Amino acid sequence: MRIPEYYGHVSPDGYRHLMNLQHYVSHCGLEPRLLDLIALRASQLNGCAFCLDLHTRYAVNDGETIQRLACIPAFREAPLYSARERAALAWTESLTRLSETHAPDDVFAEVRAVFNDKELVDLTMAISLINAWNRLGAGFSVEPGAVEV
């Protein structure tokens, strides 16, 4: 790790607020397996080894299959995902690569068609949150396996 102490110890108030949002996202009503998929896709795009390890273990614990986990980068081509999952993964890619994609209208329309207003806001919060965690994990070189599941 690049800093001498875990960032939660260095900035406990900031960490507490992220954890409060994590608690909200985990209990907002979105399916746990959907949240696992978007966490993994964002973490793949951001290259966060810690989050990839952690969320893969969470996904397996939530009943996700190895086949679906392995095919996440090819979700558009793999017939393993529902329309709702595909839309969420596309929205995840769009928001994670925001400077490149600018959240295009066609991706928004796709996600809007399968999520109600609250779900769409909660999904967007979940995507924002995993991107924040990725920046902490990758930025501070947190090693995979640093947290027990």
C-alpha positions as protocol buffer text, in pm:
chain_id: "A"
residue {
  index: 1
  type: MET
  ca { x: 0 y: 0 z: 0 }
}
residue {
  index: 2
  type: ARG
  ca { x: 131 y: 346 z: -84 }
}
residue {
  index: 3
  type: ILE
  ca { x: 26 y: 514 z: 240 }
}
residue {
  index: 4
  type: PRO
  ca { x: 152 y: 407 z: 583 }
}
residue {
  index: 5
  type: GLU
  ca { x: -196 y: 340 z: 723 }
}
residue {
  index: 6
  type: TYR
  ca { x: -529 y: 226 z: 588 }
}
residue {
  index: 7
  type: TYR
  ca { x: -714 y: 530 z: 448 }
}
residue {
  index: 8
  type: GLY
  ca { x: -1007 y: 470 z: 686 }
}
residue {
  index: 9
  type: HIS
  ca { x: -775 y: 532 z: 977 }
}
residue {
  index: 10
  type: VAL
  ca { x: -624 y: 840 z: 819 }
}
residue {
  index: 11
  type: SER
  ca { x: -959 y: 998 z: 728 }
}
residue {
  index: 12
  type: PRO
  ca { x: -1222 y: 833 z: 948 }
}
residue {
  index: 13
  type: ASP
  ca { x: -1495 y: 1090 z: 876 }
}
residue {
  index: 14
  type: GLY
  ca { x: -1457 y: 1057 z: 500 }
}
residue {
  index: 15
  type: TYR
  ca { x: -1446 y: 678 z: 526 }
}
residue {
  index: 16
  type: ARG
  ca { x: -1757 y: 679 z: 749 }
}
residue {
  index: 17
  type: HIS
  ca { x: -1952 y: 876 z: 489 }
}
residue {
  index: 18
  type: LEU
  ca { x: -1850 y: 638 z: 212 }
}
residue {
  index: 19
  type: MET
  ca { x: -1954 y: 346 z: 431 }
}
residue {
  index: 20
  type: ASN
  ca { x: -2290 y: 513 z: 498 }
}
residue {
  index: 21
  type: LEU
  ca { x: -2347 y: 538 z: 124 }
}
residue {
  index: 22
  type: GLN
  ca { x: -2232 y: 176 z: 88 }
}
residue {
  index: 23
  type: HIS
  ca { x: -2488 y: 73 z: 347 }
}
residue {
  index: 24
  type: TYR
  ca { x: -2761 y: 263 z: 160 }
}
residue {
  index: 25
  type: VAL
  ca { x: -2666 y: 113 z: -177 }
}
residue {
  index: 26
  type: SER
  ca { x: -2652 y: -238 z: -30 }
}
residue {
  index: 27
  type: HIS
  ca { x: -3005 y: -199 z: 110 }
}
residue {
  index: 28
  type: CYS
  ca { x: -3172 y: 20 z: -154 }
}
residue {
  index: 29
  type: GLY
  ca { x: -3363 y: -263 z: -317 }
}
residue {
  index: 30
  type: LEU
  ca { x: -3143 y: -331 z: -620 }
}
residue {
  index: 31
  type: GLU
  ca { x: -3061 y: -698 z: -661 }
}
residue {
  index: 32
  type: PRO
  ca { x: -2735 y: -801 z: -488 }
}
residue {
  index: 33
  type: ARG
  ca { x: -2619 y: -992 z: -796 }
}
residue {
  index: 34
  type: LEU
  ca { x: -2679 y: -684 z: -1013 }
}
residue {
  index: 35
  type: LEU
  ca { x: -2474 y: -475 z: -772 }
}
residue {
  index: 36
  type: ASP
  ca { x: -2199 y: -739 z: -790 }
}
residue {
  index: 37
  type: LEU
  ca { x: -2196 y: -723 z: -1171 }
}
residue {
  index: 38
  type: ILE
  ca { x: -2167 y: -346 z: -1187 }
}
residue {
  index: 39
  type: ALA
  ca { x: -1898 y: -342 z: -916 }
}
residue {
  index: 40
  type: LEU
  ca { x: -1697 y: -594 z: -1113 }
}
residue {
  index: 41
  type: ARG
  ca { x: -1737 y: -415 z: -1447 }
}
residue {
  index: 42
  type: ALA
  ca { x: -1632 y: -78 z: -1306 }
}
residue {
  index: 43
  type: SER
  ca { x: -1340 y: -240 z: -1125 }
}
residue {
  index: 44
  type: GLN
  ca { x: -1229 y: -411 z: -1447 }
}
residue {
  index: 45
  type: LEU
  ca { x: -1238 y: -80 z: -1634 }
}
residue {
  index: 46
  type: ASN
  ca { x: -1052 y: 98 z: -1353 }
}
residue {
  index: 47
  type: GLY
  ca { x: -795 y: -177 z: -1300 }
}
residue {
  index: 48
  type: CYS
  ca { x: -858 y: -210 z: -927 }
}
residue {
  index: 49
  type: ALA
  ca { x: -723 y: -552 z: -828 }
}
residue {
  index: 50
  type: PHE
  ca { x: -842 y: -519 z: -469 }
}
residue {
  index: 51
  type: CYS
  ca { x: -1203 y: -447 z: -573 }
}
residue {
  index: 52
  type: LEU
  ca { x: -1197 y: -717 z: -841 }
}
residue {
  index: 53
  type: ASP
  ca { x: -1092 y: -974 z: -582 }
}
residue {
  index: 54
  type: LEU
  ca { x: -1338 y: -854 z: -319 }
}
residue {
  index: 55
  type: HIS
  ca { x: -1640 y: -827 z: -547 }
}
residue {
  index: 56
  type: THR
  ca { x: -1569 y: -1158 z: -718 }
}
residue {
  index: 57
  type: ARG
  ca { x: -1581 y: -1323 z: -377 }
}
residue {
  index: 58
  type: TYR
  ca { x: -1903 y: -1135 z: -292 }
}
residue {
  index: 59
  type: ALA
  ca { x: -2057 y: -1242 z: -624 }
}
residue {
  index: 60
  type: VAL
  ca { x: -1971 y: -1607 z: -568 }
}
residue {
  index: 61
  type: ASN
  ca { x: -2119 y: -1584 z: -218 }
}
residue {
  index: 62
  type: ASP
  ca { x: -2435 y: -1432 z: -372 }
}
residue {
  index: 63
  type: GLY
  ca { x: -2467 y: -1733 z: -604 }
}
residue {
  index: 64
  type: GLU
  ca { x: -2314 y: -1592 z: -921 }
}
residue {
  index: 65
  type: THR
  ca { x: -2169 y: -1843 z: -1167 }
}
residue {
  index: 66
  type: ILE
  ca { x: -1812 y: -1853 z: -1289 }
}
residue {
  index: 67
  type: GLN
  ca { x: -1938 y: -1845 z: -1648 }
}
residue {
  index: 68
  type: ARG
  ca { x: -2127 y: -1517 z: -1597 }
}
residue {
  index: 69
  type: LEU
  ca { x: -1837 y: -1366 z: -1403 }
}
residue {
  index: 70
  type: ALA
  ca { x: -1591 y: -1458 z: -1678 }
}
residue {
  index: 71
  type: CYS
  ca { x: -1810 y: -1310 z: -1952 }
}
residue {
  index: 72
  type: ILE
  ca { x: -1877 y: -969 z: -1797 }
}
residue {
  index: 73
  type: PRO
  ca { x: -1640 y: -786 z: -2036 }
}
residue {
  index: 74
  type: ALA
  ca { x: -1838 y: -939 z: -2328 }
}
residue {
  index: 75
  type: PHE
  ca { x: -2184 y: -885 z: -2176 }
}
residue {
  index: 76
  type: ARG
  ca { x: -2322 y: -749 z: -2504 }
}
residue {
  index: 77
  type: GLU
  ca { x: -2234 y: -1067 z: -2691 }
}
residue {
  index: 78
  type: ALA
  ca { x: -2290 y: -1330 z: -2420 }
}
residue {
  index: 79
  type: PRO
  ca { x: -2652 y: -1452 z: -2394 }
}
residue {
  index: 80
  type: LEU
  ca { x: -2611 y: -1491 z: -2018 }
}
residue {
  index: 81
  type: TYR
  ca { x: -2750 y: -1159 z: -1899 }
}
residue {
  index: 82
  type: SER
  ca { x: -3101 y: -1014 z: -1880 }
}
residue {
  index: 83
  type: ALA
  ca { x: -3196 y: -689 z: -2053 }
}
residue {
  index: 84
  type: ARG
  ca { x: -3186 y: -521 z: -1712 }
}
residue {
  index: 85
  type: GLU
  ca { x: -2836 y: -650 z: -1641 }
}
residue {
  index: 86
  type: ARG
  ca { x: -2713 y: -546 z: -1986 }
}
residue {
  index: 87
  type: ALA
  ca { x: -2855 y: -198 z: -1944 }
}
residue {
  index: 88
  type: ALA
  ca { x: -2695 y: -165 z: -1599 }
}
residue {
  index: 89
  type: LEU
  ca { x: -2359 y: -283 z: -1731 }
}
residue {
  index: 90
  type: ALA
  ca { x: -2377 y: -43 z: -2027 }
}
residue {
  index: 91
  type: TRP
  ca { x: -2466 y: 245 z: -1790 }
}
residue {
  index: 92
  type: THR
  ca { x: -2175 y: 140 z: -1567 }
}
residue {
  index: 93
  type: GLU
  ca { x: -1934 y: 154 z: -1860 }
}
residue {
  index: 94
  type: SER
  ca { x: -2073 y: 487 z: -1974 }
}
residue {
  index: 95
  type: LEU
  ca { x: -2043 y: 654 z: -1633 }
}
residue {
  index: 96
  type: THR
  ca { x: -1707 y: 494 z: -1552 }
}
residue {
  index: 97
  type: ARG
  ca { x: -1568 y: 622 z: -1883 }
}
residue {
  index: 98
  type: LEU
  ca { x: -1759 y: 950 z: -1861 }
}
residue {
  index: 99
  type: SER
  ca { x: -1485 y: 1166 z: -2015 }
}
residue {
  index: 100
  type: GLU
  ca { x: -1496 y: 942 z: -2325 }
}
residue {
  index: 101
  type: THR
  ca { x: -1867 y: 860 z: -2348 }
}
residue {
  index: 102
  type: HIS
  ca { x: -2044 y: 1169 z: -2210 }
}
residue {
  index: 103
  type: ALA
  ca { x: -2330 y: 938 z: -2096 }
}
residue {
  index: 104
  type: PRO
  ca { x: -2489 y: 908 z: -2440 }
}
residue {
  index: 105
  type: ASP
  ca { x: -2865 y: 930 z: -2488 }
}
residue {
  index: 106
  type: ASP
  ca { x: -2895 y: 581 z: -2634 }
}
residue {
  index: 107
  type: VAL
  ca { x: -2737 y: 420 z: -2326 }
}
residue {
  index: 108
  type: PHE
  ca { x: -2956 y: 635 z: -2100 }
}
residue {
  index: 109
  type: ALA
  ca { x: -3265 y: 531 z: -2295 }
}
residue {
  index: 110
  type: GLU
  ca { x: -3167 y: 165 z: -2260 }
}
residue {
  index: 111
  type: VAL
  ca { x: -3126 y: 187 z: -1883 }
}
residue {
  index: 112
  type: ARG
  ca { x: -3432 y: 412 z: -1845 }
}
residue {
  index: 113
  type: ALA
  ca { x: -3647 y: 150 z: -2017 }
}
residue {
  index: 114
  type: VAL
  ca { x: -3581 y: -116 z: -1750 }
}
residue {
  index: 115
  type: PHE
  ca { x: -3529 y: 85 z: -1428 }
}
residue {
  index: 116
  type: ASN
  ca { x: -3784 y: 308 z: -1257 }
}
residue {
  index: 117
  type: ASP
  ca { x: -3683 y: 655 z: -1135 }
}
residue {
  index: 118
  type: LYS
  ca { x: -3565 y: 546 z: -789 }
}
residue {
  index: 119
  type: GLU
  ca { x: -3383 y: 241 z: -923 }
}
residue {
  index: 120
  type: LEU
  ca { x: -3205 y: 453 z: -1184 }
}
residue {
  index: 121
  type: VAL
  ca { x: -3088 y: 703 z: -923 }
}
residue {
  index: 122
  type: ASP
  ca { x: -2982 y: 422 z: -689 }
}
residue {
  index: 123
  type: LEU
  ca { x: -2801 y: 244 z: -973 }
}
residue {
  index: 124
  type: THR
  ca { x: -2618 y: 565 z: -1058 }
}
residue {
  index: 125
  type: MET
  ca { x: -2523 y: 609 z: -691 }
}
residue {
  index: 126
  type: ALA
  ca { x: -2393 y: 251 z: -683 }
}
residue {
  index: 127
  type: ILE
  ca { x: -2183 y: 313 z: -994 }
}
residue {
  index: 128
  type: SER
  ca { x: -2048 y: 637 z: -849 }
}
residue {
  index: 129
  type: LEU
  ca { x: -1964 y: 463 z: -523 }
}
residue {
  index: 130
  type: ILE
  ca { x: -1772 y: 172 z: -677 }
}
residue {
  index: 131
  type: ASN
  ca { x: -1577 y: 423 z: -883 }
}
residue {
  index: 132
  type: ALA
  ca { x: -1485 y: 605 z: -560 }
}
residue {
  index: 133
  type: TRP
  ca { x: -1379 y: 277 z: -397 }
}
residue {
  index: 134
  type: ASN
  ca { x: -1176 y: 190 z: -708 }
}
residue {
  index: 135
  type: ARG
  ca { x: -988 y: 517 z: -687 }
}
residue {
  index: 136
  type: LEU
  ca { x: -900 y: 449 z: -325 }
}
residue {
  index: 137
  type: GLY
  ca { x: -807 y: 86 z: -386 }
}
residue {
  index: 138
  type: ALA
  ca { x: -607 y: 141 z: -704 }
}
residue {
  index: 139
  type: GLY
  ca { x: -470 y: 478 z: -600 }
}
residue {
  index: 140
  type: PHE
  ca { x: -330 y: 342 z: -275 }
}
residue {
  index: 141
  type: SER
  ca { x: -233 y: 1 z: -423 }
}
residue {
  index: 142
  type: VAL
  ca { x: -445 y: -198 z: -180 }
}
residue {
  index: 143
  type: GLU
  ca { x: -358 y: -564 z: -229 }
}
residue {
  index: 144
  type: PRO
  ca { x: -615 y: -827 z: -320 }
}
residue {
  index: 145
  type: GLY
  ca { x: -723 y: -1030 z: -18 }
}
residue {
  index: 146
  type: ALA
  ca { x: -668 y: -743 z: 225 }
}
residue {
  index: 147
  type: VAL
  ca { x: -1027 y: -787 z: 352 }
}
residue {
  index: 148
  type: GLU
  ca { x: -1198 y: -1109 z: 458 }
}
residue {
  index: 149
  type: VAL
  ca { x: -1538 y: -1189 z: 306 }
}
